[in-house]
Structure formats: C-alpha cells, structure tokens
C-alpha cells in the first residue's frame, strides 16, 4: 500500500525510491528476492545487522548495496526533486510564512471562547445595566456576582474538545517515549494562563463597569483576580474530568454536573450557615465557586454603602432592609449584607490560598490519572 520506500542501515541509504523498483534494484546488485518469500521480510533481514550471525558477511553485503546506490539513477532523483522544491519555496516566501505555523488549535481552544465570553459580558452588562447603589438593587448586585462567577466557570466546558485533542496527541507521543504526563500538564497549564487572564480582563472591562459595581481601581482589579482564579480552577476541573473520562459527551456531562453541584453548594442559593450539614461539610468547603463568590461579595460590599428607602410611616422617615450602624443616616453599610451570609472582611489572602490549593489538587489528580493510564 506504500508508493515509496526508504531503507536505512548503519547510517546509510540502502534504497530509496518506488516500491515497484525494489526487486529489480536488488536483482541488479546480486541479491534477488526469493520467489515465494515476502519481499518486506527479505529486505528487513537484509539490512538488519543487529542479529546477524556473521557480522563481517553482512557488512560486506551492505557495502555492495551502499556503494552502488550513490551512483544509481534513483539516488540522483531525490536530490533533483529537493533542489527544485527549494527553488520554488525561495520564490514564494509569503506562502512559506503562512504555512509555517498553523494557529488553528489555539483559535479553537481560546479564540472562540474569547468571543463567547465577550458576548456573555455584553449580555450581563446590559441586563444589570448601571445599577444604582440603593437597597432595591442589593439583591441584583448579589445575583450579578453569582452569575458572573458561576457562569464563567460553567462555560469552561468549551475547553473539553481542545483538551481531548491534546490528550490524544500526548498518548501517542508518550508511547514513543517523547515526554510524560508532568511535561504535558505543566505545558498545558502554563500556555493557558495568558489566555485565561485575557478572558478575565476583557470580560471584566465590559461587565464590571456596565453593571456599576464598586467604582474603584482596587475593587476592579480584585474582581479580575477572582475571575482569573475562577477560570483557572474551572479549566483544571475540565482537565481532570477529561483525563478521567476521555469521551467528549461523557466529559461534557460530568463537567456540567460538577458545575451544577458547585452552584448549589456555593453559598448563593442557600447561605453557608443554613446549608444542610451533609452538603456543607462534604462539598461546600471544596467548592472553588464558593470562594470566588465570597471573595467577590466581600469585594463589593465590604467597603460600600447603599441608600435606604424613604418612608413617611417609619420613625426616622427611612426603612432599611439591613439594620446597620448607618441606619440613622438612611444608609446601609455593605458589611450588613455580608453578615447575612456569614462573611467578613480581611480574609482575601486566605481565600486566594485555598483557591490555589484546589486548583493544584485538580491538576495533581489529573496528573495521577494520566500517569496510571499508560495505554
């Protein structure tokens, strides 16, 4: 089924040319292929010197093939073809440059995702458009925070097809002894970081300011940090599940289920202190989305105040949904909202450390799966 054949032995060419001319070539060298013998077996035995009983005899045979080869018409044909090809390439460097590096894989893995996330940012920013910092919008701010973190995490399922392609290539190259799971996962992690940071930054530039979250540079970049950590953890979860179940539909379903579980136990739908003990102690504390939600809520409400509602029937002419030390000013301190969830300020570094640990745990488990699955 092959059109051409190249035989190498002892660093030299024994034959290179059309398969149809193999037999005439060896006949002319004085080594005819036996009538009822497989030509491939005869040729392999002929050029293989590793298991020869009489090494000197085999070396002499190969010399009788190597020496005449350079003088044969077949030997000059590849040189002529190569020279012509080089001449054609030198006259068309633009085509050469375009085909030297194919960015298709990167575009599929991250380029399309960037466009998808930007569409999501526009949608989020226009749904929660320019929310005023008053008590009527407190829940809307909380809903936007949950949506921004949880849905960005969920959309990491778009990375599954690209990772499965990378994994398939890794399995082949690992079988050839080129590299192991450590090199593969480290490279996968490092190359993804710039794209994930770009996604987090672009999404935040649109969604954060359109929704009118706390308008300071410090608050904005803290939001970007949490979103970046969220994406890294979500992609690490994809790597783990796709390594464990390298079937697209099953990996997609498993990742979607895991994200649904994290959403339910993250602290938004049910505050952590009222969450069922089983779900709280088994899943809440290992739920990376819970730390992202907590970090974003603290970032928004820890240093912000909201206006109460004017009321003619209230004793001080104002009603506040959350009773804080600013109630006499008809204001609500954001810390009052945090107390409702059992959150407090000043724990950002601890939460970041937990997020990094969870991400490392996912990657380590993914490495273990790839290490154990050698075939």
C-alpha positions in Angstrom: 0.0 0.0 0.0 3.1 2.3 0.0 4.2 4.1 -3.1 7.8 4.8 -2.0 10.3 3.1 0.3 13.3 4.3 2.2 15.8 1.7 3.6 18.4 2.9 6.1 21.1 0.7 7.6 24.3 1.7 9.5 23.6 5.4 8.8 23.5 4.9 5.1 20.8 4.6 2.4 20.3 1.1 1.0 17.4 2.0 -1.2 15.1 5.0 -1.7 12.5 5.0 -4.5 9.3 3.5 -5.8 8.2 0.2 -4.3 7.8 -1.2 -7.8 11.6 -1.0 -8.5 12.7 -2.7 -5.3 13.0 -6.1 -6.8 14.9 -5.1 -10.0 17.3 -3.0 -7.9 18.3 -5.9 -5.6 18.4 -8.3 -8.5 20.9 -6.0 -10.2 23.0 -5.9 -7.0 23.2 -9.7 -7.0 20.7 -10.2 -4.2 17.5 -11.4 -5.8 14.4 -11.7 -3.7 13.3 -15.4 -3.5 10.2 -16.3 -5.4 8.0 -17.3 -2.6 9.3 -15.1 0.1 7.7 -11.9 1.4 9.8 -9.0 -0.1 9.4 -6.9 3.1 10.8 -9.7 5.3 13.7 -10.3 2.9 14.6 -6.6 2.8 14.3 -6.2 6.6 16.5 -9.2 7.2 19.0 -8.0 4.6 19.6 -4.5 6.1 19.3 -5.6 9.7 22.8 -6.2 11.2 21.8 -6.3 14.9 21.1 -10.1 15.0 23.4 -11.3 12.2 25.4 -14.4 12.9 28.3 -13.4 10.7 28.7 -9.6 11.0 31.5 -9.4 8.5 29.5 -11.1 5.8 26.5 -8.8 6.4 28.8 -5.7 6.3 30.2 -6.9 3.0 26.7 -7.3 1.6 25.6 -3.9 2.7 28.7 -2.3 1.3 27.8 -3.9 -2.1 24.5 -2.1 -1.8 25.6 1.2 -0.3 28.4 1.9 -2.7 26.4 1.4 -5.9 23.4 3.3 -4.5 25.1 6.7 -4.8 25.8 6.1 -8.5 22.3 4.9 -9.4 19.7 7.0 -11.1 17.4 6.6 -8.2 19.9 8.3 -5.9 20.0 11.4 -8.0 16.2 11.7 -8.4 15.5 12.8 -4.7 18.3 15.4 -4.9 16.9 16.9 -8.1 13.4 17.0 -6.6 14.7 18.6 -3.4 16.6 21.3 -5.4 13.5 22.1 -7.4 11.4 22.3 -4.3 13.8 24.7 -2.6 13.9 26.9 -5.7 10.1 27.1 -5.7 10.0 27.9 -2.0 12.6 30.7 -2.3 10.4 32.5 -4.9 7.3 32.4 -2.7 8.3 33.2 0.9 4.8 34.5 1.7 3.2 31.2 1.3 6.0 29.6 3.3 5.4 32.1 6.2 1.7 31.5 6.2 2.0 27.7 6.4 5.0 27.6 8.8 2.7 27.9 11.9 -0.9 26.8 12.0 -2.7 28.6 14.8 -6.0 26.7 14.3 -5.7 24.8 17.5 -5.2 27.9 19.6 -8.0 29.7 17.9 -10.4 26.8 18.6 -9.2 26.4 22.2 -9.2 30.1 23.2 -10.1 32.4 20.3 -13.7 31.3 20.0 -14.0 31.2 23.8 -12.9 34.9 24.0 -15.7 35.8 21.5 -18.2 33.7 23.5 -17.2 35.3 26.8 -17.4 38.8 25.3 -20.9 38.1 24.2 -21.7 36.9 27.7 -20.1 40.1 29.1 -22.3 42.4 26.9 -25.4 40.4 27.9 -24.6 40.6 31.6 -23.7 44.3 31.5 -26.9 45.2 29.7 -29.1 43.1 31.9 -27.7 44.5 35.1 -27.2 48.0 33.5 -26.0 50.8 35.7 -27.5 49.6 38.9 -27.9 52.4 41.5 -26.3 51.7 44.9 -29.6 51.6 46.8 -31.3 48.9 48.8 -33.6 48.0 46.0 -30.6 46.8 44.0 -28.7 45.0 46.7 -30.0 41.6 45.6 -29.5 42.4 42.0 -25.8 43.1 42.7 -25.5 39.8 44.5 -27.3 38.0 41.6 -24.9 39.6 39.1 -21.9 38.5 41.2 -23.1 34.9 41.3 -23.9 34.9 37.6 -20.5 36.4 36.6 -18.5 33.8 38.6 -20.6 30.7 38.2 -21.5 31.0 34.6 -18.0 31.9 33.6 -16.9 28.7 35.3 -19.6 26.7 33.6 -18.6 27.9 30.2 -15.2 26.3 30.7 -16.8 23.2 29.2 -15.9 24.7 25.8 -12.3 23.7 26.5 -13.1 20.0 26.5 -12.8 19.3 22.8 -9.4 21.1 22.6 -8.0 19.2 25.6 -9.2 15.9 24.3 -7.3 16.5 21.1 -4.2 17.5 23.1 -4.6 14.4 25.2 -4.9 12.1 22.2 -1.6 13.5 20.8 0.0 13.2 24.2 -0.9 9.5 24.4 0.8 8.8 21.0 3.9 10.8 21.8 4.2 9.3 25.3 4.0 5.8 23.7 7.0 6.9 21.6 8.9 7.9 24.8 9.0 11.6 23.9 7.6 13.0 27.2 5.5 12.1 30.2 2.4 13.5 32.0 4.3 16.0 34.0 5.7 17.8 31.0 2.3 17.6 29.3 0.3 19.1 32.1 2.8 21.8 33.1 2.9 22.9 29.4 -0.8 22.8 29.2 -1.2 24.9 32.4 1.5 27.5 31.5 0.3 28.1 27.9 -3.3 28.6 29.1 -2.6 31.2 31.7 -2.2 34.2 29.4 -5.4 33.4 27.5 -7.4 32.9 30.7 -6.1 36.2 32.1 -7.0 37.9 28.8 -10.5 36.5 29.0 -10.9 37.6 32.6 -9.7 41.1 31.8 -11.8 41.6 28.7 -14.9 40.2 30.3 -14.4 42.5 33.4 -13.8 45.6 31.4 -17.2 45.3 29.8 -19.4 43.7 32.5 -17.9 45.3 35.6 -18.3 48.9 34.6 -21.7 48.5 32.8 -23.2 46.9 35.9 -21.8 49.7 38.1 -20.0 47.6 40.7 -17.9 49.5 43.2 -16.1 52.1 41.0 -12.5 52.0 42.2 -9.4 50.6 40.5 -8.6 48.4 43.6 -12.1 46.9 43.5 -11.9 46.3 39.7 -8.6 44.5 39.8 -9.7 42.4 42.8 -12.7 41.3 40.7 -10.4 40.5 37.8 -8.2 38.4 40.2 -11.2 36.4 41.4 -12.5 35.8 37.9 -9.0 34.7 36.8 -8.7 32.3 39.6 -12.2 31.0 38.9 -11.3 30.3 35.2 -8.0 28.6 36.2 -9.8 26.3 38.7 -12.6 25.6 36.2 -10.2 24.7 33.4 -8.3 22.5 35.9 -11.5 20.7 36.6 -12.0 20.1 32.9 -8.5 18.7 32.6 -9.2 16.3 35.5 -12.6 15.0 34.2 -11.5 14.8 30.6 -8.4 12.9 31.6 -10.5 10.5 33.7 -13.3 10.1 31.0 -11.7 10.9 27.6 -15.1 10.8 25.8 -16.5 14.1 24.7 -20.2 13.6 25.6 -19.4 11.9 28.9 -16.8 14.5 29.9 -19.2 17.3 28.9 -22.0 15.8 31.1 -19.6 15.2 34.0 -18.3 18.7 33.9 -21.8 20.2 33.7 -22.9 18.1 36.6 -19.9 19.2 38.7 -20.6 22.8 38.0 -24.3 22.4 38.9 -23.2 20.9 42.2 -20.8 23.8 42.9 -23.5 26.3 42.1 -25.9 24.6 44.6 -23.4 24.4 47.4 -21.5 27.7 46.7 -23.4 29.8 49.3 -25.6 31.9 47.0 -28.7 29.8 46.6 -28.5 28.8 50.3 -26.3 30.7 52.7 -23.5 28.6 54.1 -24.6 28.7 57.7 -28.1 27.3 56.8 -26.8 24.8 54.2 -27.6 21.1 55.0 -24.7 19.7 57.1 -24.0 16.9 54.5 -23.7 19.3 51.6 -21.9 21.9 53.6 -19.2 19.7 55.1 -18.8 17.3 52.1 -18.9 19.8 49.2 -19.1 23.4 50.2 -15.6 23.6 51.6 -14.0 22.1 48.5 -16.2 24.2 46.2 -14.0 26.7 44.4 -17.0 28.6 43.3 -17.9 29.3 46.9 -14.6 31.0 47.5 -15.0 33.1 44.3 -18.5 34.1 45.3 -17.4 35.0 48.8 -14.4 37.0 47.5 -16.5 38.9 45.0 -19.2 39.7 47.6 -16.7 40.9 50.1 -15.0 43.0 47.4 -18.3 44.6 46.5 -20.0 45.1 49.9 -17.1 45.3 52.3 -16.4 49.0 51.6 -19.6 50.3 50.0 -22.8 51.8 51.4 -26.3 51.8 49.9 -29.2 54.2 50.4 -32.3 53.1 52.2 -35.9 53.8 51.2 -37.7 56.9 52.2 -40.9 56.2 54.2 -43.4 58.5 55.8 -44.5 55.8 58.2 -41.1 54.9 59.5 -40.0 56.6 62.8 -37.0 58.2 61.2 -38.5 58.6 57.8 -36.5 55.7 56.3 -36.7 51.9 56.1 -33.6 49.8 55.6 -33.6 46.1 54.6 -30.4 45.6 56.6 -30.1 47.2 60.1 -26.5 48.6 60.3 -24.8 51.4 62.2 -25.6 53.8 59.4 -29.4 53.4 59.7 -29.8 56.8 61.3 -28.4 58.3 58.1 -30.8 56.3 55.9 -27.8 54.3 54.7 -26.9 50.6 54.7 -23.4 49.5 55.3 -22.4 46.7 53.0 -21.0 44.8 55.9 -24.6 44.2 57.0 -25.1 42.3 53.8 -22.0 40.2 54.4 -23.3 39.3 57.9 -26.4 37.8 56.3 -24.1 35.3 54.5 -21.8 34.8 57.5 -18.9 36.5 55.6 -16.4 39.0 57.0 -13.7 41.2 55.5 -9.9 40.8 55.8 -9.7 37.1 54.7 -8.8 37.7 51.0 -5.3 36.2 51.2 -6.6 33.1 52.9 -9.3 32.6 50.3 -6.8 33.0 47.5 -4.5 30.4 49.1 -7.5 28.0 49.2 -8.3 28.6 45.6 -4.7 27.9 44.6 -4.7 24.7 46.6 -7.9 23.5 45.0 -6.5 24.2 41.5 -3.3 22.4 42.4 -5.3 19.5 43.7 -7.2 19.2 40.4 -4.0 19.3 38.4 -2.4 16.7 40.7 -5.3 14.4 40.3 -5.3 14.9 36.6 -1.5 14.0 36.5 -2.2 10.9 38.6 -4.9 9.8 36.1 -2.6 10.3 33.1 0.3 8.6 34.9 -1.8 5.5 35.7 -3.3 5.3 32.3 -0.2 4.4 30.3 -2.1 2.8 27.4 
